Amino acid sequence: MSARILAIDTTGEFGSLALVEEGTLAGQVQLHSPDGFAHILFEAIDRLLQAASWRAGQIDCFATAAGPGAFTGVRVGMAAAKGLAEACGKPVVAVSNLQAIAAFGSRPLRAAFFDARRGEIYGSVYNAALEPVAPEVVSKFPEWLASLPSGDIEVLTPNLAPFRESLAGATATEVPRALAGAIGQIAAARFAAGLALDAAAIDANYVRRSDAELFWREP
């Protein structure tokens, strides 16, 4: 089933929007707003739709980055996708940012991560079918790196520079900051498989340490 998808990512300082048609990227724009996206998002969506000569009513499914990421940013994108979907009577697909990063890989195993600040990263491992083979975690980078499975594995992140020294000798790839295109293409595949959901059924993907570990760290 072919579909038109509008994908939204506002989970970090750098966000993006994308249009996907029949699984192919039809348009994408990167957004940069250190103060958040709530005040610019709908105007940016309108400009992107106009540039492609699309109308909101022609969109078959809305896609959103579900996180992990900045709490407010995740909520802004989720709320926008859910609101548009409800207004248009269309379904929604929520996609993990880490899965979208893994989509840029080429190896059988793809270790996707990005900076979670405070000296930690969000990370996970996917196979070539973008199925998770390790859980999404928030961790110190050296600990996460040491936990990666053996085999033909590629490490992917939107900002490689701070981690390059630690990744010496590894197959490492810097992916684009704009993840909306990958999110839209993953959503298109899920929509075609009948896996899109009603807007009320999706929720944010907040990855955090377990309560046991948090309590163990307390003085």
Backbone hydrogen bonds, N-H to C=O, Kabsch-Sander energy under -0.5 kcal/mol:
donor,donor_aa,acceptor,acceptor_aa,energy
5,I,3,A,-0.5
5,I,20,V,-3.1
6,L,61,C,-1.5
7,A,5,I,-0.5
7,A,18,A,-2.8
8,I,63,A,-1.8
9,D,16,S,-2.3
15,G,13,E,-0.6
15,G,31,L,-2.3
16,S,9,D,-2.3
17,L,29,V,-2.3
18,A,7,A,-2.0
19,L,27,G,-3.1
20,V,5,I,-2.4
21,E,24,T,-2.8
22,E,3,A,-2.0
24,T,21,E,-2.1
26,A,19,L,-3.4
27,G,19,L,-1.3
29,V,17,L,-2.5
31,L,15,G,-3.2
33,S,13,E,-2.0
36,G,33,S,-2.2
40,I,37,F,-1.4
41,L,37,F,-2.3
44,A,40,I,-2.1
45,I,41,L,-2.4
46,D,42,F,-2.3
47,R,43,E,-2.1
48,L,44,A,-2.1
49,L,45,I,-2.5
50,Q,46,D,-2.3
51,A,47,R,-2.3
52,A,48,L,-1.3
53,S,49,L,-0.5
53,S,50,Q,-1.0
54,W,49,L,-2.7
58,Q,55,R,-2.0
59,I,56,A,-1.5
60,D,4,R,-1.9
61,C,4,R,-1.6
62,F,91,P,-2.2
63,A,6,L,-3.0
64,T,93,V,-2.1
65,A,8,I,-2.3
66,A,95,V,-2.7
67,G,95,V,-0.5
70,A,11,T,-2.6
74,V,70,A,-2.9
75,R,71,F,-2.0
76,V,72,T,-2.3
77,G,73,G,-2.0
78,M,74,V,-2.3
79,A,75,R,-2.8
80,A,76,V,-2.2
81,A,77,G,-2.4
82,K,78,M,-2.6
83,G,79,A,-2.6
84,L,80,A,-2.6
85,A,81,A,-2.3
86,E,82,K,-2.4
87,A,83,G,-2.3
88,C,84,L,-2.1
89,G,85,A,-1.1
90,K,85,A,-2.4
92,V,197,L,-3.2
93,V,62,F,-2.3
95,V,64,T,-2.6
97,N,67,G,-2.0
100,A,96,S,-2.0
101,I,97,N,-2.2
102,A,98,L,-2.2
103,A,99,Q,-1.3
104,F,101,I,-1.5
105,G,102,A,-2.0
109,L,152,D,-1.8
110,R,126,Y,-3.0
111,A,154,E,-2.9
112,A,110,R,-0.9
112,A,124,S,-1.9
113,F,156,L,-2.2
114,F,122,Y,-1.9
116,A,120,E,-2.7
117,R,120,E,-0.7
120,E,117,R,-1.4
121,I,139,S,-3.1
122,Y,114,F,-2.7
123,G,137,V,-2.3
124,S,112,A,-2.1
125,V,134,A,-0.8
126,Y,110,R,-2.4
127,N,131,E,-2.2
128,A,108,P,-0.8
130,L,127,N,-2.1
133,V,125,V,-3.0
134,A,125,V,-1.3
137,V,123,G,-2.5
139,S,121,I,-2.4
141,F,119,G,-0.5
144,W,140,K,-2.3
145,L,141,F,-2.9
146,A,142,P,-2.1
147,S,143,E,-1.0
147,S,144,W,-0.6
148,L,144,W,-0.5
148,L,145,L,-1.1
153,I,151,G,-1.5
154,E,109,L,-2.3
155,V,171,T,-3.1
156,L,111,A,-2.9
157,T,173,T,-1.8
163,F,160,L,-1.8
164,R,160,L,-0.8
164,R,161,A,-1.0
167,L,163,F,-1.3
168,A,165,E,-1.3
170,A,167,L,-2.5
172,A,170,A,-1.0
173,T,155,V,-3.0
175,V,157,T,-2.2
175,V,173,T,-0.6
179,L,177,R,-0.9
183,I,179,L,-2.5
184,G,180,A,-2.8
185,Q,181,G,-2.1
186,I,182,A,-2.3
187,A,183,I,-2.5
188,A,184,G,-2.2
189,A,185,Q,-1.6
190,R,186,I,-2.0
191,F,187,A,-2.9
192,A,188,A,-2.4
193,A,189,A,-1.3
194,G,191,F,-1.7
195,L,190,R,-3.2
197,L,92,V,-2.9
201,A,198,D,-2.1
202,I,199,A,-1.1
205,N,66,A,-4.0
206,Y,204,A,-0.7
207,V,205,N,-0.7
208,R,206,Y,-0.5
214,L,210,S,-2.2
215,F,211,D,-2.7
216,W,212,A,-2.0
217,R,213,E,-1.5
218,E,214,L,-0.6
218,E,215,F,-1.0
